[in-house]
Amino acid sequence: MNDPRARSFGAAADDYERGRPGWPNRVAEVAELSPDAEVLDLAAGTGKLTRLLVRHFARVVAVEPDDALRALIRGAETFAGTAEKIPLPDASVDGVFCAEAFHWFDAPRAVTEIARVLRPGGSVVVCFNSDGG
């Protein structure tokens, strides 16, 4: 995340939490992972997607670089980190989820890190909200 705008959301963390839409259950289901899966919410923000994931999976880890946003995440293990340097061991998660953040990443480096932490046969879900238009 080299773009300084990517690090600006924490200054308005509460507003960011209130203003961002939530996620439907289908986001968790599309990965086709079992309920005992261990998953990563990458660039988790305030944890909107994290809260959905904890209802579906046995273990959820949220990685977020911004301290103010990360402080609002509940119900999951949280770590400071970025998509380019995920603070998890190799092959440690069954699924990686990323909501509304992939466009901030250095994609080649992030994809390498995602592949590193993902177990063989794991799932990657990158999602964006749409106004339907």
N, C-alpha and C positions, 0 to 999 in steps of 0.2 A: 504494500500500500504506500506508494511513493507520493501520491497526490495528497497535498495537505487538506483538501476538502474532505477526504475520507476520514480524517481525524477530528473533524469539527463538530460532529453530532453530539458529543458528550457535553458541550456547553449548554445544550438545551435538552438534556436527557429525559426529563419528565414530559416535556412537550412532544418529543420524539415518540415516546411510549404512547401517549394519548392519541397522537395523530396518525400513527401507522396502522393499517388494517391488520386483522388477524389472518389465520390460515385455516382452511377446511381440513377435516380429517383425511381427505384423499391425499394430501401431501405426504403424510406418513405412510399411507397404504400403498402408494405407487412404487415404493422401494421393494415391496414384496419380501420384507424381512419378518422373522418370527418375533413374537413378543419378548423372547429372552435375548434379543439382539442388543449389542452395545453400539451406540451411535454417537456421532460428532455433529454438533451444530456449529458450523464454521462461520466466523464473523457474526456472532449471535446477537449483536446489538443489545437490546433490553430484554431479550429472551422471549419474544412473542412466539417464535417457532419452537423454542426450547420447551415452553409450557405445553405445547401440543405433543411434542415428542415424548415427554416424560409420561404422558397418559398411554403411550403405545409400546414403549420399550423398557427393558429392564435397567439399562444404564445409559444415561445421557451425559455427555461431556460438552460443555459450551466453551468455545474459545473466542475471545473478543479482546482486541487491543486497547480499547478505550476504557479506562478505569471507571468513569462515571456511568457509562452504559452497562458495563459488567456488574456494577454494584446493584443494579436493578434485577438481575437474573435470579430466579428462585427455582428450587426443586432439582437442581443439577449440579454436578461438579463444575467449577469454573476455573479457567486458566487465562492468564494474559498470554497473548500470542497472535500471530498473523497467519494468513493462508500460506505465506512463503516460508514460514518457520513455525510449524505446528508443534506444540510442546507435548507430544505423545510419542510413545515407542512405535517402532515398526510393527505393522500388521496388528494393530491394537483395536480396531473398530470394524464392525460389519457394515456400517453405512455412514456416509458423509452427506450432510444436508447443508445447503447454503441458500439463504433467502435474501433476495434484494441486495446482494453484496458482490457477486462475482465480477461485476464490471469494474470494481475498484482494485482488483488483484493484478499482479504481474502474472498473467495467465500461465506462461510456460513454467515458472517456478512453482506456482500454486498447484498445477496439475501434477508435477513431480512429487510434491509433498503429500497431496491427497493420495496418490498411488502408493506412497511409502507407508502411510498409516492404515490404509485399507487392507483388510484381510482378503485372500483369494476368494473370488466369487461374490465380493461385496457389491453394494449399490452406491451410486452417487446421484443425488437429487439436487438440481439447481433450479430454483423457482423465483418467479417474479409475479407480483400482482398486476392485474390488468383491469382497465376500466371497461373491458368488453368491447371496445371500439376498435 
